[in-house]
């Protein structure tokens, strides 16, 4: 119970600090501006292509063709395509963009979450109220929940706009919107843990930021390489062990897709947090 109390104390303090800071408000503003910009561009493109004036059967066929190409070679492809063929196009377009930008903002928000205190040796005062592993878990949780809140605010605005003015059924907008939002915050749990781990490795915050960004880039390349048809068998075998391999499948209808993907993301998050806790516990400050 003492550890839980320490985690919650750290979580509450860090969450307020993040959301009230310039970084928190700036992240929300960037999401709002970026989301509005993408929505305008997407609707303009679809209108110029006369997508909405086409027959419903034609629009469904076009969606199915795009989804079939997108999930080509994925196990359970037909089941996923049949489920997502009714999803509004803006929701599907926003999902990868939201996941990408939320990962970047998470790193910008949290790169100094541990390194900042280590650099100025203020961690010795912070840990008077919480043990170091509790500090790591609490700050990770605050960083993750900050992204959850900001992404939810932006998503709700998008869903409300689509439901009120877009040519989409309200139930479909909120159903698929909720599914993609849950997948986004599942991925962001891993990005938050990676950021905290990178921050625990260095005394200089900027090195933590570069390490987090570099590690995410390397994992992205490994994901693409391991999923290529010409990749060696040993690399292909590691494909499903990477969090990025499940981003598109996290919005699938079956537990074999979203359940397995969530498990992989949470496992990587747990490993990163255990490593960060061990590093911070042994660090001499």
N, C-alpha and C positions, 0 to 999 in steps of 0.2 A: 504493500500500500504506500510505503514511503516513496518508492521509485515512481509510482503512478502520480503521486502528488507533485513530485519534482518535475516530471514530464509536463503535466498540465500547467504548472506555474510558469515554466519556460515557454510553453506553447502560447499561453495567453498573452504574455508580455511581448513575445516576438511577433505574434500576429498583429497586434495593435500597432507596433512600431513599423511593420512593413506596409500595412494598408494606409497608414497616416503619413508615410514618408513621401518625398518627391518621387522616389522610384516606384512606389505603389500606384500613386495617382498617374504618373507618366505611363506606366504599363497599361492601366485601364484606358487612358486616352488613346494610346497607340492601337489598342484592340478595337476601340470604337471607330476611329478614323479608318483603320485598315479594313475593318469589316464592312463599313459603309461603302468604301471605295470598291472593294471586290464585288459587293452586291450590285452596285450601279453598272460596273463593267459587264458582269455576267448577264444581268437582265437586258442590257443594251445589245449584247451579242445574240442572245436567244431571240429577241424581237426582230433584229435585222435578218436573222436566219429564218424568220417566219415559223419558228418552232411552235409557238402557242396557237397559231392559226391552222396548224396541221391537224389532221384527224387524230383522235386519241389512240387509235390502233397504230398509226405511224409513229407517234411519240413513244409509245411503249416499245415498238420494234427498235427504235433508235437507242433507247435506254438499254435494252437487252443486248444489243450489239456492243455497246461501249462496255458494259459490265462483263460480258463474255470475254472480251479482250483483256480487261483488267484482271480477271481471276483465272486466266488461262493457266492450266497446269496445277491449280490449287485443289487440294482434296476437298470434296463436297461442293465443287463449283456450281453445279446445277441448283442445289438447295440454296446457296447464297444468292445466286442471280435471281431466282424466283422470288426471294424475300426482298431484295433491294430494288427490284424493277419498279416498285411503286413509290420509291423514295423521291422527294422533290430534288430537282437538280441543284439548287443553291445549297441545300443541306449537305449533299455529297461533295460539292466543291469546297465548302467551308471546312469540312472535317480535316483533310490533310493540312490545310493552311493554318487552322487553329492549333493542331498538334505541333506543327513546326514552330510557330511564333510563341506558343506557350512554353516550349522547351527553351527557346532563346531568352525569353523574359525571365524564366525561372533561374537561369544561370546568371543573368545580370542582377537579379534581386539577391541571390544567395551566395555569390562567389566569395564574399567577405564574412560570411556567417560565423566561421570559426577562425579563419586566417586573420581577420581584423582584430579579434581579441588577443590572438597569439602575438601578432605584430607589436601591439602596444602593451602586452602583458596584463591586460585587464581581465583575462580569463581567470586569474588567481582570485579576483574578487567576485566574479560571477559564480564560480564553483563553491563559494561559501554557502550558497543557498541550494545548490543542486550538484549532484555528482556528475562527473564528466560524461558517462554514457547517457544519463538523463538529459544533459544539456544537448547532446548530439541528436537524440530522438525528438526532443521537444522542438528544436530549431528546424529539423527536417519536416516535422508535422506542420509547423507554422508556415514554412515555405510552400509546402504542397497545398495546404488549405487556402493560402493566399491566391494561388493559381486557380484553384477550384472556384473560389468566389468570383474572381474577375472574369473567368471564362463563362461562368453561369450568367452573370449580368449581361455580357455581350450576346450570349446565345439567346437569352430571353427576349432581348430587343429584336434580334433577327427573326425568331419564331413569331413574335407578335406582328412584325411587319409582313411576313409571308402569309400569315393567317388572315390579316385584315385586307391586304391589297393584292397579294399574289394569286395566281390561278391554281391554288392548291387547296386540298381538303385540310381543314384545321386539325383533325385527328391524325392525319398522316404527318403533318408538319411537326406536331409535338411528339409523336411516337418516334419517328426517325431522328428528330432533333435530340431527344433524350438519349437515344441509343448512341449516337455519335458523341454526345457530350460525355457520357460515362466512359466510352473508349478513350477519349482525349485525356480525361483526368487519370485514367489508369496508366497511360503512358507517362503522364507528367509525374506520377509517383516515382518512377524510375529516374527521370531527369532530375528531380529534386534530390534523390539519394546520391546520384552521381555528383551533383554540385556540392553537396555536403562533404562527400568523400574527398573531392579535389581540394576543397577549402581546408580540410584537416591536414593536408600533406605539406602545406607551405606556410611560412611566416609572411610572405608578400602576397597580398590579395590578387594582384594582377596575374601572377603566375597560376593561381588557382583558377581564374577565369579562363586563361589560355589552355590549361590542362583539361578542364571540363569540356570546353568547346572542341579541343583536339580529340579527346576520347570519343565524344559523340560522333565526330566526323569519321574517325577510324572505324567505329562500329557500323556506321552507315555504309562505308565502302565494303566492309566484310559481309554485310547483309546482301548488298547488290552482287558481289562476287560469288557468294555461296549459292545465290539463287539463279545464277546464269547456267544455261544449258551446257556450256563447255567447261564448267568448273570441275576440278578433280573430285572423286568420290568422297575423300576424307573431308573436303571443305563443304560439300553438299550435306554431309551428315551433321554438320554443326549448324546448318541454317536455322532449324526450328528452335535452337537453343538461344538465339539472339532476339532481344525484345522487338527490334525493328521488323523482324520477319512476320510479326503478328498484327501490325498496324491495320491493314485492310481486313484481316479476319476477325478483329475484335468487334466489328459491327455485323458479323455473321449471325444467323438465327439460332445455331446449335451450340450446345456446351462444348462440343469438340472444337469449335472455333473460338468463341469469346472466353470460355472457361479455361482452355489451355493457354491462350494468350495472356489472360490475366494472371494465371499461375506463374508464367515465365517472367512477366514484369515484376511481380511481387517478390519472386525469388531473387532476382537481380537486385532489387531494392534492399531486401534483407541482408544480402551479402555485402553490399556497399555500406550499409549502416553498421554492421558488425565490424567491418574493417575500419571505418571511421572512428567508432567507439574505442577500438583497441589502440589506434594511433594517438588519439587525444588523451587516453588514459596514461599512456607511457611517455607523453611529451613532457619535457622539462621546461617549465615556464617560470 
